[in-house]
Amino acid sequence: MRKKFLEAWERAAKCLELTREDLVALLSSDDEESVAIFQLADEMRARFVGEEIHFRGIIEFSNHCARNCCYCGLRKDNLELARYRMPPWEIIESAGRAAALGCRTIVLQSGEEAYYSGEILAAIVRAIKKDNDVAITLSVGDRSRQDYALFRKAGADRYLLKHETSDPRLFAALRPGTSLEGRLERQRWLAELGYQVGSGNMVGLPGQTLETLADDILLFRRMGIEMAGIGPFIPSGRTPLSGDTGGTMAMTLKALATTRLAMPCAHLPATTSAATIDPQGRVKVLQCGANVIMPNMTPAQYREDYSIYPGKIGLNDTPEESYARAVKDVENVGRHVGVGYGHTRQHKRVV
């Protein structure tokens, strides 16, 4: 093994704070070195967050979006996509169905749009919390601080706002009309309002380097991110990046395992995108440091049209079937489904 890799691995094994150079050394690992990273990441996962795998039942309640992100099939210029919005009563009913199956967290996700006002979403959160013993995560993109405060007061526990990349120029190119600093400012608002803040990045974006990925991890740590969704970039045919090669499973596993070593207490999900590019992707990720699964609780009639990328798994499944698939993956790695809300240990925030 290379000297730089061994030094980085040894620092990680001692739970020392990893530097940018350490992260690049780990991310550049060869096959033999990667096995050592994966084993250590799984040991760290067991030591710091335990054997439970927390289920976050996700409801994709609208695919309308005002943004034109170059990587996303929901972009507003995709005129081929059949658009939908679930009415509030159906969102609330779907959340109850997910809770009855055993999901102790409900994730409400949509494209970025103003149709659902802050008051409407806050009322939905209140209704779900009133009737179900669950935590609620919102993932509805850029909103005003006032809206975030409304959601929090209504009972929302967490907010997922991915930065996708730590490179300001790449961010601006991928998300026209927005800036990385604007995204990070909103993450600061969320932290100040008492949310458990989630973020995430894509592995394999055009123009991304190992140094970029290392900076992504450092940004997670600096912002005090408590859940980081790390998955491969999958090009969509209805976007400007349709001809790109996309991310690989090998690099996705290294990025996730390295993140576990850099942030031992964070929640790291086994993403749907990983399972989409590899039939065993979710199991592999769970063996490399992940401790969260997000089974799809969206009603079956809407799933095909929440088309962020092609080939998404489980499009024809019912919520019950999605939940059962997730349980099977948990069993396949010899772990068990968490019974609590799955709240994170607070990371020290430097903002």
Stockholm file with secondary structure:
# STOCKHOLM 1.0

chainA/1-351         MRKKFLEAWERAAKCLELTREDLVALLSSDDEESVAIFQLADEMRARFVGEEIHFRGIIEFSNHCARNCCYCGLRKDNLELARYRMPPWEIIESAGRAAALGCRTIVLQSGEEAYYSGEILAAIVRAIKKDNDVAITLSVGDRSRQDYALFRKAGADRYLLKHETSDPRLFAALRPGTSLEGRLERQRWLAELGYQVGSGNMVGLPGQTLETLADDILLFRRMGIEMAGIGPFIPSGRTPLSGDTGGTMAMTLKALATTRLAMPCAHLPATTSAATIDPQGRVKVLQCGANVIMPNMTPAQYREDYSIYPGKIGLNDTPEESYARAVKDVENVGRHVGVGYGHTRQHKRVV
#=GR chainA/1-351 SS CCHHHHHHHHHHHTTCCCCHHHHHHHHTCCHHHHHHHHHHHHHHHHHHTCSEEEEEEEEEEECCCSCCCTTCTTCTTCTTSCCCBCCHHHHHHHHHHHHHHTCSEEEEEECSCSSSCHHHHHHHHHHHHHHSCCEEEEECCSCCHHHHHHHHHHTCCEEECCCBCSCHHHHHHHSTTCCHHHHHHHHHHHHHTTCEEEEEEEESCTTCCHHHHHHHHHHHHHTTCSEEEEEECCCCTTSTTTTSCCCCHHHHHHHHHHHHHHCTTSBCEECHHHHHHCTTHHHHHHTTTCCEECCBCSCHHHHTTCCSSTTCTTTTCCHHHHHHHHHHHHHHTTCEECCSCCCCCCCCCCC
#=GC SS_cons         CCHHHHHHHHHHHTTCCCCHHHHHHHHTCCHHHHHHHHHHHHHHHHHHTCSEEEEEEEEEEECCCSCCCTTCTTCTTCTTSCCCBCCHHHHHHHHHHHHHHTCSEEEEEECSCSSSCHHHHHHHHHHHHHHSCCEEEEECCSCCHHHHHHHHHHTCCEEECCCBCSCHHHHHHHSTTCCHHHHHHHHHHHHHTTCEEEEEEEESCTTCCHHHHHHHHHHHHHTTCSEEEEEECCCCTTSTTTTSCCCCHHHHHHHHHHHHHHCTTSBCEECHHHHHHCTTHHHHHHTTTCCEECCBCSCHHHHTTCCSSTTCTTTTCCHHHHHHHHHHHHHHTTCEECCSCCCCCCCCCCC
//
